């Protein structure tokens, strides 16, 4: 991708999480980062 996202790229995830379709999702780490997490890694 080689570019940073802007706030409009988060709309789909936000709409889903605010909808009834996401009513069963609780306590999950949901990265919305355009695969950046896979490229740089994640350490707890």
mmJSON file of the N, C-alpha and C atoms, coordinates in Angstrom:
{"data_MODEL":{"atom_site":{
"group_PDB":["ATOM","ATOM","ATOM","ATOM","ATOM","ATOM","ATOM","ATOM","ATOM","ATOM","ATOM","ATOM","ATOM","ATOM","ATOM","ATOM","ATOM","ATOM","ATOM","ATOM","ATOM","ATOM","ATOM","ATOM","ATOM","ATOM","ATOM","ATOM","ATOM","ATOM","ATOM","ATOM","ATOM","ATOM","ATOM","ATOM","ATOM","ATOM","ATOM","ATOM","ATOM","ATOM","ATOM","ATOM","ATOM","ATOM","ATOM","ATOM","ATOM","ATOM","ATOM","ATOM","ATOM","ATOM","ATOM","ATOM","ATOM","ATOM","ATOM","ATOM","ATOM","ATOM","ATOM","ATOM","ATOM","ATOM","ATOM","ATOM","ATOM","ATOM","ATOM","ATOM","ATOM","ATOM","ATOM","ATOM","ATOM","ATOM","ATOM","ATOM","ATOM","ATOM","ATOM","ATOM","ATOM","ATOM","ATOM","ATOM","ATOM","ATOM","ATOM","ATOM","ATOM","ATOM","ATOM","ATOM","ATOM","ATOM","ATOM","ATOM","ATOM","ATOM","ATOM","ATOM","ATOM","ATOM","ATOM","ATOM","ATOM","ATOM","ATOM","ATOM","ATOM","ATOM","ATOM","ATOM","ATOM","ATOM","ATOM","ATOM","ATOM","ATOM","ATOM","ATOM","ATOM","ATOM","ATOM","ATOM","ATOM","ATOM","ATOM","ATOM"],
"id":[1,2,3,4,5,6,7,8,9,10,11,12,13,14,15,16,17,18,19,20,21,22,23,24,25,26,27,28,29,30,31,32,33,34,35,36,37,38,39,40,41,42,43,44,45,46,47,48,49,50,51,52,53,54,55,56,57,58,59,60,61,62,63,64,65,66,67,68,69,70,71,72,73,74,75,76,77,78,79,80,81,82,83,84,85,86,87,88,89,90,91,92,93,94,95,96,97,98,99,100,101,102,103,104,105,106,107,108,109,110,111,112,113,114,115,116,117,118,119,120,121,122,123,124,125,126,127,128,129,130,131,132],
"type_symbol":["N","C","C","N","C","C","N","C","C","N","C","C","N","C","C","N","C","C","N","C","C","N","C","C","N","C","C","N","C","C","N","C","C","N","C","C","N","C","C","N","C","C","N","C","C","N","C","C","N","C","C","N","C","C","N","C","C","N","C","C","N","C","C","N","C","C","N","C","C","N","C","C","N","C","C","N","C","C","N","C","C","N","C","C","N","C","C","N","C","C","N","C","C","N","C","C","N","C","C","N","C","C","N","C","C","N","C","C","N","C","C","N","C","C","N","C","C","N","C","C","N","C","C","N","C","C","N","C","C","N","C","C"],
"label_atom_id":["N","CA","C","N","CA","C","N","CA","C","N","CA","C","N","CA","C","N","CA","C","N","CA","C","N","CA","C","N","CA","C","N","CA","C","N","CA","C","N","CA","C","N","CA","C","N","CA","C","N","CA","C","N","CA","C","N","CA","C","N","CA","C","N","CA","C","N","CA","C","N","CA","C","N","CA","C","N","CA","C","N","CA","C","N","CA","C","N","CA","C","N","CA","C","N","CA","C","N","CA","C","N","CA","C","N","CA","C","N","CA","C","N","CA","C","N","CA","C","N","CA","C","N","CA","C","N","CA","C","N","CA","C","N","CA","C","N","CA","C","N","CA","C","N","CA","C","N","CA","C","N","CA","C"],
"label_alt_id":[null,null,null,null,null,null,null,null,null,null,null,null,null,null,null,null,null,null,null,null,null,null,null,null,null,null,null,null,null,null,null,null,null,null,null,null,null,null,null,null,null,null,null,null,null,null,null,null,null,null,null,null,null,null,null,null,null,null,null,null,null,null,null,null,null,null,null,null,null,null,null,null,null,null,null,null,null,null,null,null,null,null,null,null,null,null,null,null,null,null,null,null,null,null,null,null,null,null,null,null,null,null,null,null,null,null,null,null,null,null,null,null,null,null,null,null,null,null,null,null,null,null,null,null,null,null,null,null,null,null,null,null],
"label_comp_id":["UNK","UNK","UNK","UNK","UNK","UNK","UNK","UNK","UNK","UNK","UNK","UNK","UNK","UNK","UNK","UNK","UNK","UNK","UNK","UNK","UNK","UNK","UNK","UNK","UNK","UNK","UNK","UNK","UNK","UNK","UNK","UNK","UNK","UNK","UNK","UNK","UNK","UNK","UNK","UNK","UNK","UNK","UNK","UNK","UNK","UNK","UNK","UNK","UNK","UNK","UNK","UNK","UNK","UNK","UNK","UNK","UNK","UNK","UNK","UNK","UNK","UNK","UNK","UNK","UNK","UNK","UNK","UNK","UNK","UNK","UNK","UNK","UNK","UNK","UNK","UNK","UNK","UNK","UNK","UNK","UNK","UNK","UNK","UNK","UNK","UNK","UNK","UNK","UNK","UNK","UNK","UNK","UNK","UNK","UNK","UNK","UNK","UNK","UNK","UNK","UNK","UNK","UNK","UNK","UNK","UNK","UNK","UNK","UNK","UNK","UNK","UNK","UNK","UNK","UNK","UNK","UNK","UNK","UNK","UNK","UNK","UNK","UNK","UNK","UNK","UNK","UNK","UNK","UNK","UNK","UNK","UNK"],
"label_asym_id":["A","A","A","A","A","A","A","A","A","A","A","A","A","A","A","A","A","A","A","A","A","A","A","A","A","A","A","A","A","A","A","A","A","A","A","A","A","A","A","A","A","A","A","A","A","A","A","A","A","A","A","A","A","A","A","A","A","A","A","A","A","A","A","A","A","A","A","A","A","A","A","A","A","A","A","A","A","A","A","A","A","A","A","A","A","A","A","A","A","A","A","A","A","A","A","A","A","A","A","A","A","A","A","A","A","A","A","A","A","A","A","A","A","A","A","A","A","A","A","A","A","A","A","A","A","A","A","A","A","A","A","A"],
"label_entity_id":["1","1","1","1","1","1","1","1","1","1","1","1","1","1","1","1","1","1","1","1","1","1","1","1","1","1","1","1","1","1","1","1","1","1","1","1","1","1","1","1","1","1","1","1","1","1","1","1","1","1","1","1","1","1","1","1","1","1","1","1","1","1","1","1","1","1","1","1","1","1","1","1","1","1","1","1","1","1","1","1","1","1","1","1","1","1","1","1","1","1","1","1","1","1","1","1","1","1","1","1","1","1","1","1","1","1","1","1","1","1","1","1","1","1","1","1","1","1","1","1","1","1","1","1","1","1","1","1","1","1","1","1"],
"label_seq_id":[1,1,1,2,2,2,3,3,3,4,4,4,5,5,5,6,6,6,7,7,7,8,8,8,9,9,9,10,10,10,11,11,11,12,12,12,13,13,13,14,14,14,15,15,15,16,16,16,17,17,17,18,18,18,19,19,19,20,20,20,21,21,21,22,22,22,23,23,23,24,24,24,25,25,25,26,26,26,27,27,27,28,28,28,29,29,29,30,30,30,31,31,31,32,32,32,33,33,33,34,34,34,35,35,35,36,36,36,37,37,37,38,38,38,39,39,39,40,40,40,41,41,41,42,42,42,43,43,43,44,44,44],
"pdbx_PDB_ins_code":[null,null,null,null,null,null,null,null,null,null,null,null,null,null,null,null,null,null,null,null,null,null,null,null,null,null,null,null,null,null,null,null,null,null,null,null,null,null,null,null,null,null,null,null,null,null,null,null,null,null,null,null,null,null,null,null,null,null,null,null,null,null,null,null,null,null,null,null,null,null,null,null,null,null,null,null,null,null,null,null,null,null,null,null,null,null,null,null,null,null,null,null,null,null,null,null,null,null,null,null,null,null,null,null,null,null,null,null,null,null,null,null,null,null,null,null,null,null,null,null,null,null,null,null,null,null,null,null,null,null,null,null],
"Cartn_x":[0.832,0.0,0.878,1.897,2.881,2.286,1.269,0.667,-0.048,-0.233,-0.995,-2.473,-3.294,-4.738,-5.227,-6.437,-7.041,-8.301,-8.932,-10.066,-11.213,-11.348,-12.445,-12.272,-11.065,-10.815,-11.348,-11.627,-12.128,-13.644,-14.315,-15.782,-16.399,-15.899,-16.473,-16.384,-15.227,-15.048,-15.922,-16.009,-16.832,-18.303,-18.758,-20.163,-20.49,-19.584,-19.819,-19.881,-18.92,-18.88,-20.065,-20.657,-21.831,-23.14,-23.072,-24.29,-24.683,-25.888,-26.36,-25.561,-24.945,-24.155,-22.955,-22.499,-21.343,-21.745,-22.993,-23.471,-22.814,-22.218,-21.584,-20.089,-19.553,-18.129,-17.907,-17.078,-16.72,-15.256,-14.565,-13.203,-12.216,-12.226,-11.315,-10.381,-9.155,-8.203,-8.411,-8.945,-9.291,-8.485,-7.303,-6.51,-7.13,-7.228,-7.682,-6.535,-5.508,-4.268,-3.71,-4.477,-3.99,-2.782,-2.725,-1.686,-0.381,-0.355,0.856,1.328,0.404,0.76,1.56,1.208,1.951,3.343,3.478,4.762,5.768,5.317,6.241,6.272,5.306,5.258,4.538,4.2,3.481,4.031,4.439,4.959,4.162,3.714,2.987,3.959],
"Cartn_y":[-1.179,0.0,1.245,1.251,2.326,3.715,3.794,5.094,4.992,6.123,6.167,6.305,5.698,5.839,7.129,7.495,8.642,8.174,9.06,8.704,8.071,8.391,7.814,6.31,5.801,4.37,3.555,4.205,3.517,3.364,4.014,4.029,2.638,1.742,0.399,-0.343,-0.286,-0.963,-0.339,0.971,1.658,1.346,1.374,1.054,-0.374,-1.304,-2.689,-2.84,-2.26,-2.412,-1.755,-0.755,-0.087,-0.736,-1.741,-2.363,-3.577,-4.06,-5.265,-6.497,-6.47,-7.613,-7.881,-6.88,-7.027,-7.226,-7.537,-7.635,-8.771,-9.736,-10.864,-10.629,-9.518,-9.218,-8.462,-9.05,-8.394,-8.67,-7.706,-7.88,-8.415,-7.871,-8.349,-7.215,-7.563,-6.618,-6.637,-5.567,-5.515,-4.416,-4.76,-3.729,-3.306,-2.024,-1.459,-0.555,-1.21,-0.492,-0.712,-1.332,-1.552,-2.47,-3.483,-4.509,-3.998,-2.798,-2.266,-3.161,-3.712,-4.578,-5.792,-6.364,-7.508,-7.113,-5.907,-5.481,-5.111,-4.471,-4.021,-4.954,-5.84,-6.773,-6.188,-7.067,-6.651,-7.425,-6.721,-7.37,-6.896,-7.843,-7.51,-7.307],
"Cartn_z":[0.0,0.0,0.0,0.844,0.839,1.047,1.894,2.207,3.542,4.178,5.418,5.098,5.916,5.749,6.388,6.072,6.728,7.454,8.151,9.006,8.226,6.959,6.176,5.976,6.115,5.952,7.13,8.246,9.43,9.426,8.499,8.497,8.499,7.673,7.594,8.914,9.551,10.836,11.914,11.932,12.932,12.726,11.486,11.209,11.609,11.325,11.712,13.227,13.94,15.39,16.083,15.459,16.031,15.599,14.753,14.237,15.081,14.846,15.526,15.12,13.951,13.489,14.395,15.126,16.006,17.463,17.713,19.096,19.874,19.21,19.885,20.109,19.613,19.753,21.056,21.93,23.193,23.497,24.025,24.498,23.481,22.301,21.264,20.839,20.513,19.94,18.441,17.903,16.484,15.802,15.271,14.61,13.279,13.088,11.809,11.352,10.809,10.538,9.138,8.26,6.898,6.834,7.656,7.713,8.329,8.858,9.472,10.611,11.379,12.501,12.036,10.901,10.371,9.901,9.397,8.845,9.918,10.996,12.036,13.232,13.353,14.469,15.667,16.595,17.802,18.976,20.013,21.214,22.413,23.209,24.442,25.568],
"occupancy":[1.0,1.0,1.0,1.0,1.0,1.0,1.0,1.0,1.0,1.0,1.0,1.0,1.0,1.0,1.0,1.0,1.0,1.0,1.0,1.0,1.0,1.0,1.0,1.0,1.0,1.0,1.0,1.0,1.0,1.0,1.0,1.0,1.0,1.0,1.0,1.0,1.0,1.0,1.0,1.0,1.0,1.0,1.0,1.0,1.0,1.0,1.0,1.0,1.0,1.0,1.0,1.0,1.0,1.0,1.0,1.0,1.0,1.0,1.0,1.0,1.0,1.0,1.0,1.0,1.0,1.0,1.0,1.0,1.0,1.0,1.0,1.0,1.0,1.0,1.0,1.0,1.0,1.0,1.0,1.0,1.0,1.0,1.0,1.0,1.0,1.0,1.0,1.0,1.0,1.0,1.0,1.0,1.0,1.0,1.0,1.0,1.0,1.0,1.0,1.0,1.0,1.0,1.0,1.0,1.0,1.0,1.0,1.0,1.0,1.0,1.0,1.0,1.0,1.0,1.0,1.0,1.0,1.0,1.0,1.0,1.0,1.0,1.0,1.0,1.0,1.0,1.0,1.0,1.0,1.0,1.0,1.0],
"B_iso_or_equiv":[0.0,0.0,0.0,0.0,0.0,0.0,0.0,0.0,0.0,0.0,0.0,0.0,0.0,0.0,0.0,0.0,0.0,0.0,0.0,0.0,0.0,0.0,0.0,0.0,0.0,0.0,0.0,0.0,0.0,0.0,0.0,0.0,0.0,0.0,0.0,0.0,0.0,0.0,0.0,0.0,0.0,0.0,0.0,0.0,0.0,0.0,0.0,0.0,0.0,0.0,0.0,0.0,0.0,0.0,0.0,0.0,0.0,0.0,0.0,0.0,0.0,0.0,0.0,0.0,0.0,0.0,0.0,0.0,0.0,0.0,0.0,0.0,0.0,0.0,0.0,0.0,0.0,0.0,0.0,0.0,0.0,0.0,0.0,0.0,0.0,0.0,0.0,0.0,0.0,0.0,0.0,0.0,0.0,0.0,0.0,0.0,0.0,0.0,0.0,0.0,0.0,0.0,0.0,0.0,0.0,0.0,0.0,0.0,0.0,0.0,0.0,0.0,0.0,0.0,0.0,0.0,0.0,0.0,0.0,0.0,0.0,0.0,0.0,0.0,0.0,0.0,0.0,0.0,0.0,0.0,0.0,0.0],
"pdbx_formal_charge":[null,null,null,null,null,null,null,null,null,null,null,null,null,null,null,null,null,null,null,null,null,null,null,null,null,null,null,null,null,null,null,null,null,null,null,null,null,null,null,null,null,null,null,null,null,null,null,null,null,null,null,null,null,null,null,null,null,null,null,null,null,null,null,null,null,null,null,null,null,null,null,null,null,null,null,null,null,null,null,null,null,null,null,null,null,null,null,null,null,null,null,null,null,null,null,null,null,null,null,null,null,null,null,null,null,null,null,null,null,null,null,null,null,null,null,null,null,null,null,null,null,null,null,null,null,null,null,null,null,null,null,null],
"auth_seq_id":[1,1,1,2,2,2,3,3,3,4,4,4,5,5,5,6,6,6,7,7,7,8,8,8,9,9,9,10,10,10,11,11,11,12,12,12,13,13,13,14,14,14,15,15,15,16,16,16,17,17,17,18,18,18,19,19,19,20,20,20,21,21,21,22,22,22,23,23,23,24,24,24,25,25,25,26,26,26,27,27,27,28,28,28,29,29,29,30,30,30,31,31,31,32,32,32,33,33,33,34,34,34,35,35,35,36,36,36,37,37,37,38,38,38,39,39,39,40,40,40,41,41,41,42,42,42,43,43,43,44,44,44],
"auth_comp_id":["UNK","UNK","UNK","UNK","UNK","UNK","UNK","UNK","UNK","UNK","UNK","UNK","UNK","UNK","UNK","UNK","UNK","UNK","UNK","UNK","UNK","UNK","UNK","UNK","UNK","UNK","UNK","UNK","UNK","UNK","UNK","UNK","UNK","UNK","UNK","UNK","UNK","UNK","UNK","UNK","UNK","UNK","UNK","UNK","UNK","UNK","UNK","UNK","UNK","UNK","UNK","UNK","UNK","UNK","UNK","UNK","UNK","UNK","UNK","UNK","UNK","UNK","UNK","UNK","UNK","UNK","UNK","UNK","UNK","UNK","UNK","UNK","UNK","UNK","UNK","UNK","UNK","UNK","UNK","UNK","UNK","UNK","UNK","UNK","UNK","UNK","UNK","UNK","UNK","UNK","UNK","UNK","UNK","UNK","UNK","UNK","UNK","UNK","UNK","UNK","UNK","UNK","UNK","UNK","UNK","UNK","UNK","UNK","UNK","UNK","UNK","UNK","UNK","UNK","UNK","UNK","UNK","UNK","UNK","UNK","UNK","UNK","UNK","UNK","UNK","UNK","UNK","UNK","UNK","UNK","UNK","UNK"],
"auth_asym_id":["A","A","A","A","A","A","A","A","A","A","A","A","A","A","A","A","A","A","A","A","A","A","A","A","A","A","A","A","A","A","A","A","A","A","A","A","A","A","A","A","A","A","A","A","A","A","A","A","A","A","A","A","A","A","A","A","A","A","A","A","A","A","A","A","A","A","A","A","A","A","A","A","A","A","A","A","A","A","A","A","A","A","A","A","A","A","A","A","A","A","A","A","A","A","A","A","A","A","A","A","A","A","A","A","A","A","A","A","A","A","A","A","A","A","A","A","A","A","A","A","A","A","A","A","A","A","A","A","A","A","A","A"],
"auth_atom_id":["N","CA","C","N","CA","C","N","CA","C","N","CA","C","N","CA","C","N","CA","C","N","CA","C","N","CA","C","N","CA","C","N","CA","C","N","CA","C","N","CA","C","N","CA","C","N","CA","C","N","CA","C","N","CA","C","N","CA","C","N","CA","C","N","CA","C","N","CA","C","N","CA","C","N","CA","C","N","CA","C","N","CA","C","N","CA","C","N","CA","C","N","CA","C","N","CA","C","N","CA","C","N","CA","C","N","CA","C","N","CA","C","N","CA","C","N","CA","C","N","CA","C","N","CA","C","N","CA","C","N","CA","C","N","CA","C","N","CA","C","N","CA","C","N","CA","C","N","CA","C","N","CA","C"],
"pdbx_PDB_model_num":[1,1,1,1,1,1,1,1,1,1,1,1,1,1,1,1,1,1,1,1,1,1,1,1,1,1,1,1,1,1,1,1,1,1,1,1,1,1,1,1,1,1,1,1,1,1,1,1,1,1,1,1,1,1,1,1,1,1,1,1,1,1,1,1,1,1,1,1,1,1,1,1,1,1,1,1,1,1,1,1,1,1,1,1,1,1,1,1,1,1,1,1,1,1,1,1,1,1,1,1,1,1,1,1,1,1,1,1,1,1,1,1,1,1,1,1,1,1,1,1,1,1,1,1,1,1,1,1,1,1,1,1]
}}}
